Amino acid sequence: MGRPPVAPAYGPLQEAICEGQDGLLFQPGDEAGLARCLRDLVADPERRRALGAAARRKVLSCHQWVHNAQAVLELIAQEPPMKRPRLADDAVRSGQAQSGRRI
């Protein structure tokens, strides 16, 4: 069983929680809004369980490191290979000074 998130509607929290579907949001600094959210969850155990279960499903399907790592690997695979920048050590090894003259 998951626990329904209750959070201020701010930044990444409001992006991560779908109000009324997998958690509850209140306006930042709104103590009465926070109290209302908590009161609603205490008064309605079925809704509390449903929101908690939805939040858990969401986290398990979207926010595990394995899924995030796979998404990063897919993005990397789409990028063309980068040309390695020429470093000062490469120039010294090849016998070229920074001015481009042979040493």
TIVO-354770 format. One record per atom (N, C-alpha, C): z, x, y. Coordinates in steps of 0.001 Angstrom, whole numbers, plus 500000, padded with zeros to 6 digits. Layout:
N
+--------+--------+--------+
!      w !      u !      v !
+--------+--------+--------+
!      Z !      X !      Y !
...
+--------+--------+--------+
! end
This chain:
103
+--------+--------+--------+
!      w !      u !      v !
+--------+--------+--------+
! 500000 ! 500842 ! 498823 !
! 500000 ! 500000 ! 500000 !
! 500000 ! 500887 ! 501240 !
! 499144 ! 500573 ! 502194 !
! 499103 ! 501311 ! 503444 !
! 499949 ! 500631 ! 504506 !
! 500207 ! 501361 ! 505540 !
! 500953 ! 500809 ! 506673 !
! 499989 ! 500603 ! 507833 !
! 500059 ! 499472 ! 508486 !
! 499130 ! 499229 ! 509592 !
! 499498 ! 500091 ! 510805 !
! 498548 ! 500804 ! 511367 !
! 498855 ! 501584 ! 512559 !
! 499024 ! 500677 ! 513779 !
! 499983 ! 501024 ! 514611 !
! 500202 ! 500376 ! 515907 !
! 500189 ! 501517 ! 516907 !
! 499250 ! 501479 ! 517838 !
! 499067 ! 502622 ! 518729 !
! 498595 ! 502167 ! 520105 !
! 498785 ! 503038 ! 521106 !
! 498247 ! 502709 ! 522433 !
! 496725 ! 502784 ! 522421 !
! 496094 ! 501907 ! 523158 !
! 494624 ! 501894 ! 523262 !
! 494220 ! 503021 ! 524202 !
! 494171 ! 504224 ! 523649 !
! 493918 ! 505401 ! 524466 !
! 493143 ! 506429 ! 523654 !
! 492109 ! 506984 ! 524234 !
! 491361 ! 508091 ! 523640 !
! 490960 ! 507863 ! 522201 !
! 491183 ! 508886 ! 521370 !
! 490732 ! 508801 ! 519980 !
! 491464 ! 507743 ! 519167 !
! 492656 ! 507366 ! 519589 !
! 493372 ! 506323 ! 518847 !
! 492630 ! 504993 ! 518909 !
! 492145 ! 504640 ! 520096 !
! 491436 ! 503357 ! 520211 !
! 490074 ! 503419 ! 519538 !
! 489542 ! 504624 ! 519352 !
! 488274 ! 504754 ! 518636 !
! 488481 ! 504675 ! 517124 !
! 489650 ! 505113 ! 516665 !
! 489918 ! 505148 ! 515227 !
! 490396 ! 503806 ! 514679 !
! 491004 ! 502996 ! 515536 !
! 491589 ! 501728 ! 515080 !
! 490748 ! 500567 ! 515593 !
! 490331 ! 499716 ! 514680 !
! 489625 ! 498482 ! 515059 !
! 490681 ! 497388 ! 515224 !
! 490928 ! 497012 ! 516466 !
! 491971 ! 496045 ! 516804 !
! 491864 ! 494789 ! 515948 !
! 492956 ! 494482 ! 515248 !
! 493016 ! 493272 ! 514450 !
! 492346 ! 493372 ! 513092 !
! 491632 ! 494462 ! 512828 !
! 490982 ! 494632 ! 511527 !
! 491716 ! 495630 ! 510647 !
! 492122 ! 496760 ! 511245 !
! 492845 ! 497765 ! 510465 !
! 494032 ! 498340 ! 511233 !
! 494476 ! 497638 ! 512246 !
! 495630 ! 498057 ! 513025 !
! 495735 ! 497258 ! 514307 !
! 496754 ! 497565 ! 515093 !
! 496967 ! 496863 ! 516353 !
! 497075 ! 497871 ! 517490 !
! 496548 ! 497486 ! 518637 !
! 496569 ! 498332 ! 519819 !
! 497302 ! 497634 ! 520960 !
! 497928 ! 498409 ! 521803 !
! 498549 ! 497896 ! 523020 !
! 498188 ! 498845 ! 524154 !
! 498287 ! 498391 ! 525374 !
! 497945 ! 499221 ! 526531 !
! 499002 ! 500318 ! 526712 !
! 498566 ! 501538 ! 527027 !
! 499528 ! 502620 ! 527234 !
! 500579 ! 502223 ! 528275 !
! 501825 ! 502481 ! 527973 !
! 502916 ! 502156 ! 528875 !
! 503395 ! 500718 ! 528818 !
! 502718 ! 499891 ! 528039 !
! 503075 ! 498473 ! 527950 !
! 504111 ! 498269 ! 526842 !
! 505373 ! 498406 ! 527199 !
! 506442 ! 498258 ! 526210 !
! 506467 ! 496865 ! 525613 !
! 506189 ! 495856 ! 526431 !
! 506161 ! 494480 ! 525921 !
! 505016 ! 494303 ! 524922 !
! 503887 ! 494960 ! 525180 !
! 502759 ! 494895 ! 524251 !
! 503086 ! 495549 ! 522917 !
! 503765 ! 496681 ! 522961 !
! 504204 ! 497337 ! 521728 !
! 505165 ! 496432 ! 520968 !
! 506122 ! 495877 ! 521679 !
! 507096 ! 494982 ! 521038 !
! 506400 ! 493776 ! 520414 !
! 505395 ! 493234 ! 521101 !
! 504654 ! 492075 ! 520585 !
! 503929 ! 492451 ! 519281 !
! 503294 ! 493613 ! 519259 !
! 502597 ! 494059 ! 518047 !
! 503575 ! 494180 ! 516875 !
! 504694 ! 494817 ! 517123 !
! 505682 ! 494999 ! 516054 !
! 506271 ! 493677 ! 515605 !
! 506556 ! 492806 ! 516548 !
! 507099 ! 491475 ! 516232 !
! 506105 ! 490694 ! 515364 !
! 504821 ! 490769 ! 515744 !
! 503792 ! 490053 ! 514974 !
! 503733 ! 490552 ! 513527 !
! 503847 ! 491855 ! 513351 !
! 503787 ! 492408 ! 511997 !
! 505018 ! 492042 ! 511172 !
! 506171 ! 492025 ! 511801 !
! 507396 ! 491647 ! 511103 !
! 507343 ! 490170 ! 510716 !
! 506813 ! 489346 ! 511599 !
! 506778 ! 487896 ! 511369 !
! 505730 ! 487477 ! 510343 !
! 504712 ! 488314 ! 510119 !
! 503609 ! 487918 ! 509237 !
! 503357 ! 489003 ! 508182 !
! 504129 ! 488982 ! 507090 !
! 503987 ! 490013 ! 506062 !
! 502582 ! 490085 ! 505445 !
! 501929 ! 488947 ! 505313 !
! 500583 ! 488945 ! 504726 !
! 499603 ! 489694 ! 505632 !
! 499671 ! 489427 ! 506925 !
! 498803 ! 490136 ! 507876 !
! 499137 ! 491630 ! 507873 !
! 500425 ! 491950 ! 507823 !
! 500858 ! 493345 ! 507786 !
! 500259 ! 494051 ! 506570 !
! 500321 ! 493408 ! 505411 !
! 499748 ! 494000 ! 504189 !
! 498229 ! 494140 ! 504305 !
! 497570 ! 493117 ! 504849 !
! 496104 ! 493156 ! 504974 !
! 495665 ! 494271 ! 505925 !
! 496334 ! 494387 ! 507069 !
! 495977 ! 495451 ! 508014 !
! 496260 ! 496822 ! 507415 !
! 497385 ! 496947 ! 506714 !
! 497725 ! 498223 ! 506084 !
! 496726 ! 498610 ! 505011 !
! 496315 ! 497641 ! 504202 !
! 495336 ! 497917 ! 503145 !
! 493988 ! 498307 ! 503750 !
! 493586 ! 497625 ! 504812 !
! 492316 ! 497955 ! 505469 !
! 492367 ! 499350 ! 506085 !
! 493509 ! 499696 ! 506688 !
! 493655 ! 501032 ! 507278 !
! 493580 ! 502101 ! 506192 !
! 494211 ! 501856 ! 505077 !
! 494187 ! 502821 ! 503971 !
! 492770 ! 502999 ! 503436 !
! 492055 ! 501898 ! 503239 !
! 490664 ! 501984 ! 502765 !
! 489821 ! 502804 ! 503743 !
! 490022 ! 502559 ! 505027 !
! 489256 ! 503263 ! 506049 !
! 489526 ! 504768 ! 505995 !
! 490783 ! 505133 ! 505905 !
! 491134 ! 506553 ! 505850 !
! 490573 ! 507194 ! 504592 !
! 490713 ! 506526 ! 503459 !
! 490215 ! 507103 ! 502210 !
! 488697 ! 507235 ! 502199 !
! 488005 ! 506340 ! 502878 !
! 486548 ! 506392 ! 502851 !
! 485951 ! 507255 ! 503955 !
! 486661 ! 507439 ! 505054 !
! 486054 ! 508112 ! 506206 !
! 486739 ! 509390 ! 506662 !
! 488011 ! 509528 ! 506431 !
! 488751 ! 510584 ! 507099 !
! 489374 ! 511614 ! 506161 !
! 488768 ! 511855 ! 505035 !
! 489267 ! 512906 ! 504163 !
! 488484 ! 514178 ! 504431 !
! 489119 ! 515310 ! 504288 !
! 488472 ! 516576 ! 504620 !
! 487227 ! 516814 ! 503775 !
! 487210 ! 516316 ! 502551 !
! 486027 ! 516508 ! 501704 !
! 484809 ! 515846 ! 502343 !
! 484984 ! 514629 ! 502864 !
! 483864 ! 513932 ! 503503 !
! 483445 ! 514646 ! 504779 !
! 484428 ! 515094 ! 505568 !
! 484111 ! 515795 ! 506806 !
! 483414 ! 517116 ! 506518 !
! 483884 ! 517839 ! 505510 !
! 483244 ! 519109 ! 505147 !
! 481813 ! 518867 ! 504681 !
! 481589 ! 517823 ! 503902 !
! 480235 ! 517504 ! 503439 !
! 479324 ! 517188 ! 504615 !
! 479831 ! 516450 ! 505596 !
! 479035 ! 516121 ! 506784 !
! 478672 ! 517388 ! 507558 !
! 479609 ! 518322 ! 507674 !
! 479332 ! 519580 ! 508370 !
! 478281 ! 520380 ! 507614 !
! 478401 ! 520449 ! 506303 !
! 477412 ! 521180 ! 505502 !
! 476020 ! 520570 ! 505635 !
! 475950 ! 519257 ! 505690 !
! 474650 ! 518604 ! 505863 !
! 474050 ! 518936 ! 507229 !
! 474888 ! 518974 ! 508263 !
! 474397 ! 519350 ! 509593 !
! 473911 ! 520786 ! 509615 !
! 474653 ! 521668 ! 508973 !
! 474249 ! 523079 ! 508927 !
! 472917 ! 523220 ! 508193 !
! 472735 ! 522488 ! 507127 !
! 471498 ! 522574 ! 506347 !
! 470287 ! 522114 ! 507156 !
! 470498 ! 521243 ! 508138 !
! 469392 ! 520738 ! 508949 !
! 468979 ! 521723 ! 510040 !
! 469882 ! 522628 ! 510426 !
! 469601 ! 523568 ! 511511 !
! 468692 ! 524687 ! 511028 !
! 467717 ! 525086 ! 511854 !
! 466911 ! 526239 ! 511476 !
! 467776 ! 527495 ! 511526 !
! 467461 ! 528505 ! 510724 !
! 468270 ! 529721 ! 510734 !
! 468246 ! 530371 ! 512117 !
! 469372 ! 530909 ! 512514 !
! 469459 ! 531574 ! 513808 !
! 468962 ! 533006 ! 513689 !
! 468277 ! 533451 ! 514728 !
! 467877 ! 534838 ! 514784 !
! 469091 ! 535642 ! 515214 !
! 469406 ! 536680 ! 514471 !
! 470582 ! 537480 ! 514770 !
! 470365 ! 538240 ! 516063 !
! 471307 ! 538131 ! 517011 !
! 471145 ! 538869 ! 518263 !
! 471276 ! 540363 ! 518027 !
! 470543 ! 541132 ! 518814 !
! 470591 ! 542584 ! 518701 !
! 471856 ! 543069 ! 519403 !
! 472653 ! 543819 ! 518696 !
! 473909 ! 544311 ! 519229 !
! 473756 ! 545751 ! 519693 !
! 474675 ! 546204 ! 520529 !
! 474634 ! 547569 ! 521048 !
! 474680 ! 548571 ! 519907 !
! 475472 ! 548311 ! 518869 !
! 475541 ! 549234 ! 517729 !
! 474188 ! 549365 ! 517045 !
! 473417 ! 548273 ! 516986 !
! 472083 ! 548322 ! 516387 !
! 471185 ! 549258 ! 517182 !
! 471294 ! 549195 ! 518514 !
! 470464 ! 550042 ! 519363 !
! 470815 ! 551507 ! 519162 !
! 472086 ! 551821 ! 519035 !
! 472505 ! 553207 ! 518818 !
! 472010 ! 553688 ! 517464 !
! 472153 ! 552867 ! 516416 !
! 471699 ! 553262 ! 515080 !
! 470192 ! 553478 ! 515048 !
! 469455 ! 552689 ! 515795 !
! 468003 ! 552822 ! 515764 !
! 467520 ! 553931 ! 516681 !
! 468449 ! 554554 ! 517428 !
! 468061 ! 555670 ! 518278 !
! 467606 ! 555249 ! 519657 !
! 467858 ! 554023 ! 520064 !
! 467457 ! 553570 ! 521390 !
! 468687 ! 553422 ! 522271 !
! 468619 ! 553940 ! 523459 !
! 469682 ! 553744 ! 524432 !
! 469472 ! 552382 ! 525084 !
! 470409 ! 551955 ! 525895 !
! 470284 ! 550658 ! 526536 !
! 469087 ! 550617 ! 527476 !
! 468655 ! 551758 ! 527960 !
! 467507 ! 551776 ! 528858 !
! 466197 ! 551572 ! 528113 !
! 466274 ! 551601 ! 526773 !
! 465066 ! 551404 ! 525990 !
! 464403 ! 552719 ! 525594 !
! 464935 ! 553854 ! 526090 !
! 464353 ! 555159 ! 525748 !
! 464867 ! 555621 ! 524397 !
! 464090 ! 556415 ! 523722 !
! 464507 ! 557017 ! 522469 !
! 465528 ! 558114 ! 522765 !
! 466523 ! 558246 ! 521885 !
! 467528 ! 559282 ! 522074 !
! 467110 ! 560525 ! 521322 !
+--------+--------+--------+
! end
